Amino acid sequence: MSKAIIFITAVVYAHLFSATAYSANAIVDKVAIVNNTDDIEVSFEIRNAFTKEIEEGIKSGMPASFTFFVELYRKRGLWFDESLASQTFRHIIKYDTLKEEYEILLEEKPQNSIRVKEFEQAKKIMIGSDGIVIKPASALKKGEQYQLRIKATLDAVNLPFPLNYMLFFVSFWNYETSWYEKEFAP
């Protein structure tokens, strides 16, 4: 009888942790497409990216990672859309408890490491990306329709053994946004 109670309790806790992770309703927001003479740049941010549990985990020193997917397609009416470009990059945040500062790694930037003291500033850096070059402007033809797609996921951290067993609930942090889709013509 006690095994059944333990099993039911574990299932309930797993459901509660997963429900709080998905309750964030994170979405891609504030998307801007800039069509320069040389290339096309995209900027965006993720709204509602952090739950209370994720914030507490980061502040206690557990790393977190956002993976961003940016894709560009040429619309082709009754046929499959043509994939022109895609880019995947991550933002990783770690709190250094000795220095009392947050280190944020931005894979898409040449100088990709930023250190800040304030958590709100760290969150702002984590949730957005500015000036991502996705395609040379010369590759786009006037008069044709294109579609930009953006998605983000919050990935579980890979903790070393035995922490991965003791802190199993971190895997319930995983969530992803829906695809944001925007059509445009150059």
trRosetta pair geometry for C-beta under 8 A, 3 or more apart (Angstrom, degrees):
i j d omega theta_ij theta_ji phi_ij phi_ji
1 4 5.9 -56 -160 32 37 112
1 5 6.7 34 148 -17 68 105
2 5 5.5 -51 -149 36 40 113
2 6 6.3 41 153 -19 69 103
3 6 5.7 -53 -147 38 33 111
3 7 6.2 34 153 -20 65 107
4 7 5.6 -54 -146 37 31 113
4 8 6.3 29 156 -17 65 106
5 8 5.9 -54 -145 38 30 109
5 9 6.2 32 155 -20 64 108
6 9 5.7 -55 -147 37 29 113
6 10 6.3 31 154 -20 64 106
7 10 5.8 -55 -149 35 29 111
7 11 6.5 28 154 -18 64 106
8 11 5.7 -54 -148 36 32 111
8 12 6.3 33 154 -19 66 106
9 12 5.8 -55 -148 36 30 111
9 13 6.4 27 156 -14 65 107
10 13 5.9 -57 -147 40 30 108
10 14 6.2 32 154 -21 65 107
11 14 5.7 -53 -146 36 30 113
11 15 6.4 31 154 -19 64 106
12 15 5.7 -56 -151 36 30 111
12 16 6.4 29 153 -19 65 106
13 16 5.6 -53 -144 37 33 111
13 17 6.3 31 159 -16 67 105
13 169 7.8 -76 151 -98 106 116
14 17 6.0 -56 -147 38 28 108
14 18 6.3 21 157 -13 64 110
14 172 7.0 -169 -155 -83 61 133
15 18 6.0 -60 -145 42 28 105
15 19 6.0 30 156 -23 65 109
16 19 5.7 -55 -144 35 28 112
16 20 6.6 24 159 -16 63 103
17 20 6.1 -56 -151 35 30 106
17 21 6.6 29 153 -18 63 107
17 53 7.5 148 -144 -154 79 172
17 169 5.0 -124 -136 -153 158 103
17 172 3.9 59 131 113 110 167
18 21 5.6 -54 -149 36 36 112
18 22 6.3 20 158 -6 68 109
18 172 4.8 -109 -76 -150 63 107
19 22 6.1 -64 -144 47 29 99
19 23 6.0 41 154 -40 65 108
20 23 5.4 -46 -140 21 33 120
20 51 5.7 121 154 -179 89 151
20 52 7.7 -67 -179 47 124 91
20 53 5.7 84 124 -5 134 134
20 172 7.9 58 58 137 88 119
21 24 6.9 -37 176 -8 36 108
21 51 6.2 -121 -112 1 41 155
21 53 7.2 -69 -76 64 73 133
21 54 7.6 99 -119 -49 79 107
21 154 7.9 -145 -168 77 103 130
21 172 5.1 -168 -21 148 143 77
21 173 5.4 -171 -121 -132 127 26
21 174 6.8 46 161 56 148 41
21 175 5.2 -179 150 -42 94 117
22 175 5.4 166 -95 -111 60 126
23 51 6.9 87 67 -110 89 125
24 48 4.8 156 168 151 80 98
24 49 6.9 42 166 -155 139 10
24 50 7.2 171 -132 77 135 13
24 51 4.9 -103 -72 -63 110 93
24 175 6.5 147 41 79 120 163
25 48 5.3 -3 80 112 72 159
26 46 5.5 11 -175 175 108 108
26 47 6.8 165 -150 82 56 50
26 48 4.8 -149 -93 92 53 85
26 49 5.0 73 -124 -97 123 50
26 152 7.0 -90 138 80 128 114
26 154 7.5 118 2 -21 167 115
26 175 6.5 124 22 113 123 123
26 176 7.9 -115 73 164 119 17
26 177 5.0 -94 109 -80 92 93
27 46 7.2 164 81 -155 29 65
27 47 5.3 -14 60 55 81 99
27 48 6.7 44 14 39 75 110
27 177 5.5 130 -118 -145 32 116
27 178 6.9 -8 -120 36 82 91
27 180 7.3 106 179 -74 78 109
28 31 6.4 38 147 -58 104 113
28 44 5.7 -7 -170 176 97 135
28 45 7.9 148 -156 84 54 32
28 46 6.1 -41 -99 -102 51 68
28 47 7.9 119 -152 14 3 83
28 150 4.8 141 -144 99 160 112
28 151 7.1 -92 -44 -99 133 30
28 152 6.5 142 -78 -1 93 106
28 177 5.5 123 -31 139 82 157
28 178 7.9 -114 9 72 97 65
28 180 3.5 -94 70 -30 135 141
29 44 7.1 135 70 -170 35 84
29 45 5.8 -37 72 77 84 79
29 46 7.0 114 21 -132 87 18
29 47 4.2 38 0 -20 143 115
30 43 7.5 -51 129 121 91 90
30 44 6.1 145 85 -146 71 49
30 45 5.0 13 55 30 121 98
30 47 7.9 117 -2 -48 97 105
30 128 7.8 -26 79 -118 126 118
31 42 7.0 -22 -162 -166 88 95
31 43 7.3 157 -151 85 40 54
31 44 4.5 1 -100 -99 70 103
31 148 7.4 166 175 105 137 134
31 150 6.6 -180 -106 17 128 147
31 180 6.3 171 -49 142 145 142
31 182 5.9 -168 107 -23 147 152
32 42 7.1 155 81 -156 55 47
32 43 4.6 -2 53 56 103 99
32 44 7.3 -172 20 -68 64 59
33 40 6.6 -11 -170 -173 93 102
33 41 7.5 154 -158 82 45 49
33 42 5.7 -14 -104 -103 67 76
33 148 6.2 -167 -84 -24 130 158
33 182 7.0 -166 -27 106 129 136
33 184 5.8 -131 74 -16 159 170
34 40 7.1 158 81 -159 52 52
34 41 4.5 -11 59 61 104 98
34 42 7.7 -166 22 -74 74 30
34 43 7.5 37 -8 -2 108 102
34 131 7.9 -24 39 -111 133 65
35 40 5.5 -14 -108 -109 63 84
35 137 6.0 108 -170 -119 79 117
35 140 7.7 -83 -137 62 118 153
35 186 5.4 159 -143 -135 152 83
36 39 5.6 14 59 56 111 55
36 40 7.2 -169 26 -86 76 30
36 41 6.5 44 -10 -3 112 105
36 137 6.2 -136 78 -43 59 138
37 137 6.3 -143 170 52 20 155
38 136 6.8 -69 165 -143 58 77
38 137 6.0 116 105 12 15 112
39 133 4.8 6 144 -146 148 106
39 134 7.7 149 173 47 103 47
39 135 6.6 165 -156 90 82 37
39 136 5.3 -64 -100 -114 78 42
39 137 5.5 -142 -98 -25 14 83
40 72 7.5 104 86 -105 145 152
40 133 7.2 119 73 -151 49 57
40 134 5.5 -47 88 56 100 91
40 135 5.1 9 35 58 115 83
40 136 7.8 69 3 131 81 5
40 137 5.8 130 -44 -83 77 73
40 140 7.0 72 -46 -19 132 140
40 186 7.9 -92 -86 -100 121 110
41 131 4.9 -25 -166 -145 131 54
41 132 6.3 136 -159 62 68 40
41 133 5.6 -36 -96 -87 76 57
41 134 7.5 147 -112 6 26 81
42 70 6.1 165 71 -152 151 139
42 129 7.8 30 105 101 84 106
42 131 8.0 123 61 -141 36 8
42 132 4.8 -34 62 62 85 100
42 134 5.8 30 -3 -18 117 124
42 148 6.5 164 -106 -157 136 143
42 150 7.4 -176 160 -74 142 128
43 128 7.4 20 -177 180 83 103
43 129 6.6 -155 -139 100 54 60
43 130 4.6 20 -123 -126 111 56
43 131 6.1 18 -74 -34 99 44
43 132 7.1 155 -78 10 46 84
44 128 6.6 -163 100 -143 44 74
44 129 6.2 10 53 52 75 85
44 150 5.7 82 17 173 175 170
44 180 7.5 161 -145 69 148 158
45 127 5.0 50 -167 127 90 96
45 128 3.6 -30 -99 -92 90 100
45 129 7.7 170 -84 17 53 53
46 49 4.3 77 111 -73 114 118
46 66 7.2 -155 10 -148 155 146
46 127 4.5 -125 51 -161 86 90
46 128 7.2 -154 11 -71 67 54
46 152 5.0 -68 -87 46 137 162
46 177 6.5 -136 -134 -50 108 142
47 127 7.7 92 -69 178 27 137
49 66 7.1 -14 -165 -94 132 135
49 123 7.5 164 72 -168 116 94
49 126 7.1 -170 113 112 150 106
49 127 4.7 -168 6 -109 154 111
49 152 7.5 -39 -116 115 112 144
49 154 7.0 141 -172 -66 84 122
50 54 5.1 -138 -152 84 71 122
50 55 5.2 76 168 -59 122 93
50 123 6.0 -61 -20 -135 147 122
50 127 7.9 -89 -24 -69 96 119
51 54 4.8 96 51 7 76 102
51 55 7.1 -140 92 -4 40 87
51 173 7.9 -156 38 -134 119 78
52 55 5.7 -56 -150 37 31 112
52 56 6.3 30 154 -17 66 107
53 56 5.8 -55 -147 38 30 110
53 57 6.3 32 154 -21 64 107
53 173 7.2 -148 109 -97 111 89
54 57 5.6 -54 -148 36 31 113
54 58 6.4 30 155 -18 65 105
54 64 6.3 69 -168 -104 101 154
54 154 7.1 -38 -120 -180 147 153
54 173 5.7 110 -94 -138 97 114
55 58 5.9 -56 -149 37 30 109
55 59 6.2 26 156 -16 65 110
55 119 7.4 78 -157 172 99 137
55 123 7.9 -11 -108 -85 100 128
56 59 5.8 -57 -144 40 30 110
56 60 6.3 24 157 -16 64 110
57 60 5.9 -64 -149 39 28 106
57 62 4.4 -49 169 55 90 129
57 64 7.0 101 100 -59 114 114
57 170 6.7 130 -143 -112 148 94
57 173 7.2 -79 35 -82 164 140
58 61 7.9 129 179 -2 29 9
58 62 6.3 -87 -86 68 34 74
58 63 7.6 48 -120 -131 75 20
58 64 5.4 -52 -84 -4 106 122
58 93 6.0 7 -143 110 126 121
58 95 5.8 115 162 -24 68 119
58 102 7.8 25 163 -120 112 117
58 119 7.7 127 107 -140 120 112
59 95 6.1 91 -131 -56 26 170
59 119 6.6 -14 -88 -102 101 143
60 95 7.5 115 61 60 19 141
61 94 7.6 22 -163 -171 55 74
61 95 5.2 -107 -98 74 46 100
61 97 5.3 -33 -82 -39 118 115
62 157 6.0 -172 174 30 93 155
62 159 7.6 -38 -137 -83 102 116
62 167 7.4 -167 -103 170 140 158
62 170 6.5 -136 -177 -114 150 133
63 92 6.1 6 -177 -177 117 96
63 93 6.5 167 -152 85 67 49
63 94 4.4 -24 -98 -90 97 85
63 157 5.0 131 76 -116 83 138
64 92 7.3 173 88 -150 42 55
64 93 5.3 -4 57 55 86 98
64 126 7.9 33 93 -152 111 146
64 154 6.6 -18 -177 -163 108 100
64 155 7.8 147 -172 64 60 64
64 157 6.4 -86 -92 -52 39 111
64 173 7.2 -112 -124 157 106 152
65 90 5.4 -8 -172 -171 104 121
65 91 7.1 161 -154 82 54 48
65 92 4.7 -12 -104 -103 86 80
65 93 7.7 -171 -77 20 42 66
65 154 7.3 137 81 -160 50 53
65 155 4.5 -30 81 55 105 108
65 157 6.7 130 -1 -87 102 74
66 90 6.5 156 82 -156 50 65
66 91 4.6 3 53 53 103 97
66 92 7.9 -156 27 -70 62 40
66 126 6.1 123 1 175 133 90
66 127 7.4 141 -56 -103 170 43
66 152 5.6 -9 -173 -171 106 111
66 153 7.0 156 -155 79 56 43
66 154 5.8 -32 -98 -98 70 62
66 155 7.4 171 -100 7 18 85
67 88 6.6 4 -179 -173 99 97
67 89 7.5 175 -151 94 60 28
67 90 4.9 -30 -98 -97 67 87
67 152 6.9 158 80 -155 47 58
67 153 4.9 -7 54 56 97 95
67 155 5.7 57 -12 -32 109 121
68 88 7.0 170 85 -149 54 50
68 89 5.6 -12 56 63 99 74
68 90 7.2 172 13 -91 75 33
68 91 7.3 49 -17 -7 110 96
68 108 8.0 -39 60 -33 129 134
68 129 6.2 -28 -50 -19 180 146
68 150 7.1 -18 -170 -163 94 91
68 151 7.5 157 -156 84 49 47
68 152 5.1 -19 -102 -102 69 85
69 86 7.2 -15 -170 -169 83 101
69 87 7.8 159 -155 84 40 49
69 88 5.4 -8 -104 -103 68 86
69 149 7.6 -23 118 117 96 92
69 150 6.9 156 85 -153 62 42
69 151 4.6 -5 55 58 110 92
69 152 7.4 -166 19 -76 74 37
69 153 8.0 42 -11 -5 106 96
70 86 6.9 160 88 -155 54 52
70 87 4.8 -8 60 58 102 94
70 88 7.7 -175 24 -75 68 40
70 132 6.0 135 0 123 173 149
70 134 5.9 -115 131 -97 123 126
70 148 7.4 -20 -166 -169 84 92
70 149 7.4 156 -156 85 38 57
70 150 5.4 -1 -105 -105 71 82
71 83 6.8 -53 -169 -139 109 96
71 85 7.2 172 -152 93 46 56
71 86 4.5 -5 -107 -107 79 90
71 87 7.9 -170 -73 24 45 58
71 148 7.4 151 82 -160 53 46
71 149 4.4 -10 60 59 102 103
71 150 7.7 -170 24 -71 69 41
72 83 7.6 105 81 -163 54 56
72 84 4.7 -57 105 66 100 105
72 85 4.4 20 41 51 115 92
72 86 7.2 -154 22 -70 67 51
72 134 5.3 129 -30 144 131 131
72 135 5.5 -93 65 -24 165 133
72 146 6.4 -6 -171 -179 91 117
72 147 7.4 157 -155 82 46 50
72 148 5.8 -16 -103 -104 72 67
72 149 7.8 -164 -72 22 28 75
73 81 4.1 36 171 150 130 126
73 82 6.3 146 -162 73 73 43
73 83 5.7 -41 -102 -98 81 47
73 84 6.4 165 -110 6 23 89
73 146 6.6 157 84 -162 49 66
73 147 4.6 -12 62 58 101 97
73 149 7.0 36 -3 -8 110 111
74 81 6.4 171 75 -168 45 79
74 82 4.4 -7 51 57 101 104
74 84 5.7 89 -26 -44 92 118
74 144 6.1 -9 -155 152 104 131
74 145 7.5 117 -167 85 58 54
74 146 5.7 -41 -106 -105 52 76
74 147 8.0 176 -94 18 8 78
75 81 5.6 -36 -109 -115 41 104
75 144 7.3 172 52 170 81 82
75 145 4.0 -26 43 95 129 106
75 146 6.5 -149 -5 -90 87 19
75 147 5.7 94 -59 -23 96 104
75 183 6.7 21 -43 -132 141 114
76 79 4.4 -49 120 69 118 98
76 80 6.7 18 58 81 125 34
76 81 5.7 167 15 -107 90 43
76 82 6.0 79 -33 -16 128 92
81 147 6.5 -34 -152 32 153 127
83 86 6.6 -17 -174 -35 115 109
84 135 5.8 15 132 -102 117 147
84 139 6.6 139 -170 139 125 130
84 146 7.6 -36 12 -137 145 113
85 134 4.9 138 109 167 140 85
85 135 4.5 -154 -14 -70 151 101
87 108 7.4 69 158 -110 128 117
87 132 6.6 -176 85 174 152 121
87 134 5.9 -123 -5 -115 126 82
89 106 7.7 35 153 178 125 61
89 107 4.1 -165 -163 81 95 113
89 108 4.2 48 175 -53 174 96
89 129 7.7 114 76 -112 126 149
89 132 8.0 -158 23 -125 139 125
90 105 7.6 19 105 100 91 99
90 107 5.0 65 48 -8 66 133
90 155 7.8 -37 -130 15 121 135
91 104 6.4 -6 -173 -173 95 99
91 105 6.9 165 -154 82 44 57
91 106 5.6 -1 -109 -104 84 66
91 107 7.3 -122 -69 6 44 84
91 125 7.5 177 -159 130 134 78
91 126 5.1 153 134 -145 137 62
91 129 7.8 -145 -50 -70 124 99
92 104 7.1 159 80 -155 48 50
92 105 4.4 -1 53 50 99 107
93 102 5.9 -11 -163 -173 99 110
93 103 7.3 155 -151 81 49 50
93 104 5.1 -13 -99 -102 78 79
93 105 7.9 -156 -69 20 35 70
93 122 6.1 100 -138 170 130 115
93 126 5.4 -30 -48 -92 129 129
94 102 7.2 154 79 -156 40 61
94 103 5.0 -13 61 58 92 98
95 101 7.7 -179 -151 97 61 27
95 102 5.4 -34 -100 -100 68 73
95 103 7.9 178 -90 18 20 72
96 99 4.3 14 111 41 125 103
96 100 7.1 -70 92 -12 77 15
96 101 5.5 -2 51 60 107 71
96 102 7.5 -176 14 -91 77 22
96 103 6.2 61 -25 -15 109 107
97 100 6.9 23 -163 -78 32 56
100 117 6.8 29 123 -140 86 87
101 115 5.2 38 147 -178 132 100
101 116 6.5 169 -165 85 93 26
101 117 5.2 -56 -110 -92 86 57
102 115 7.0 162 81 -151 48 54
102 116 5.4 -18 59 65 98 79
102 117 7.5 156 14 -111 82 9
102 119 6.6 115 -38 -104 142 56
102 122 3.9 -2 92 -100 159 147
103 113 6.4 -16 -168 -163 98 96
103 114 7.4 152 -156 79 50 45
103 115 5.3 -21 -100 -98 69 81
104 113 7.4 150 78 -153 49 47
104 114 4.8 -17 61 62 99 96
104 115 7.7 178 18 -82 72 32
104 116 7.2 6 -1 13 114 104
104 122 5.9 174 -51 -149 123 83
104 125 5.0 113 99 110 172 132
104 126 6.0 -127 -131 -73 129 79
105 112 5.6 37 -164 141 68 103
105 113 5.6 -17 -103 -97 70 71
106 109 4.3 34 103 16 118 115
106 112 4.7 -146 66 -153 67 78
106 113 7.7 -164 21 -67 75 25
106 114 6.8 34 -8 -2 112 109
106 125 7.5 -98 -63 167 121 102
106 129 7.8 152 -155 -112 115 89
107 112 6.1 44 -94 -145 21 143
108 112 7.7 135 50 -112 34 108
108 129 6.3 42 51 -146 151 125
108 132 6.0 -33 179 -112 151 97
109 112 4.7 149 74 -95 87 67
114 125 6.0 -129 82 -163 148 159
116 121 4.6 -130 170 102 151 122
116 122 5.1 -168 69 -67 122 81
116 125 7.0 160 -4 -6 143 142
117 121 7.7 44 60 46 55 133
118 121 4.2 78 79 9 104 109
118 122 6.8 -172 96 -10 54 85
119 122 5.3 -54 -148 37 37 115
119 123 6.3 40 154 -22 69 102
120 123 5.7 -49 -148 33 32 113
120 124 6.6 35 152 -21 62 104
121 124 5.7 -52 -150 33 33 114
121 125 6.7 32 152 -17 64 104
122 125 5.8 -56 -152 36 33 110
122 126 6.3 34 152 -23 66 109
123 126 5.5 -56 -147 35 32 115
123 127 6.3 20 163 -16 67 112
124 127 6.5 -62 -143 35 25 103
124 128 6.9 -17 173 13 59 115
125 128 7.3 -96 -154 47 20 85
129 132 5.4 30 140 -44 121 118
134 148 7.8 121 60 -124 169 104
135 139 5.2 -98 170 58 110 134
135 140 6.8 98 115 -40 130 100
136 139 5.0 101 72 -11 84 102
137 140 6.0 -58 -164 32 49 107
137 186 7.0 138 -159 -143 88 139
140 144 7.2 -150 -172 65 74 112
140 146 6.4 -43 -131 -49 117 147
140 186 4.4 120 126 -32 131 148
141 144 4.8 59 76 5 96 125
141 186 7.4 147 81 42 20 127
142 185 7.6 67 -154 168 50 97
142 186 5.9 -99 -94 84 58 97
143 185 7.1 22 -115 -164 7 124
144 185 6.8 165 80 -132 36 89
144 186 7.8 16 58 21 79 96
145 183 5.8 -3 -175 -171 107 112
145 184 7.6 148 -155 78 64 25
145 185 5.7 -52 -101 -80 55 91
146 183 6.9 154 82 -153 42 62
146 184 5.7 -29 67 68 92 73
146 185 6.9 142 16 -96 84 39
146 186 7.2 47 5 -31 131 87
147 181 5.9 -9 -173 -165 111 96
147 182 7.0 153 -155 78 61 38
147 183 5.0 -32 -96 -95 77 71
147 184 7.8 142 -96 19 31 67
148 181 7.2 157 81 -151 52 45
148 182 4.9 -13 57 61 99 92
148 183 7.9 -177 18 -83 70 23
148 184 6.8 14 -7 13 107 113
149 179 5.2 -16 -163 -171 105 112
149 180 6.8 150 -156 76 48 55
149 181 5.2 -10 -101 -98 79 75
150 179 7.2 137 66 -160 36 60
150 180 4.5 -16 59 55 90 109
151 176 6.5 20 172 178 105 108
151 177 5.6 -169 -152 73 64 92
151 178 7.3 -100 -117 130 96 22
151 179 4.9 -44 -70 -100 110 62
151 180 7.0 177 -71 12 54 74
152 176 6.8 -180 96 -151 45 67
152 177 4.9 45 49 10 80 119
153 174 7.2 -3 -180 -161 101 78
153 175 7.1 -172 -150 97 65 37
153 176 4.0 -26 -101 -99 84 96
153 177 7.5 -129 -71 13 47 69
154 173 5.9 -95 126 146 117 93
154 174 6.4 -175 89 -133 76 33
154 175 5.4 19 40 49 105 75
154 176 7.4 -158 18 -77 63 48
155 174 6.5 15 -133 -111 33 85
156 170 5.7 115 -151 130 95 86
156 171 4.6 12 -117 -117 155 53
156 173 5.7 136 -95 56 71 100
156 174 5.1 -43 -37 -56 94 98
157 170 6.1 -55 42 160 91 137
158 164 7.4 -13 -169 -92 52 122
159 163 4.0 -103 157 103 125 112
159 164 4.5 171 76 -71 95 71
159 167 6.0 56 14 62 172 122
159 170 6.8 94 -20 51 127 157
160 163 5.7 60 67 30 62 111
160 164 6.9 -140 100 -24 14 99
161 164 5.9 -44 -89 25 52 108
161 165 7.2 37 -139 -5 71 102
162 165 5.2 -47 -174 39 76 110
162 166 5.9 70 130 -19 88 104
163 166 5.5 -62 -138 45 38 106
163 167 5.4 -4 174 17 77 113
164 167 6.9 -62 -120 58 19 82
164 168 7.3 61 160 -88 52 61
165 168 6.2 -1 -159 -59 32 98
167 170 5.0 35 141 -17 101 114
168 171 6.3 -36 178 14 59 111
169 172 5.3 -40 -171 21 62 117
170 173 5.6 -23 -174 -5 54 117
171 174 6.4 -14 177 -11 55 111
177 180 7.2 -7 132 -31 128 93
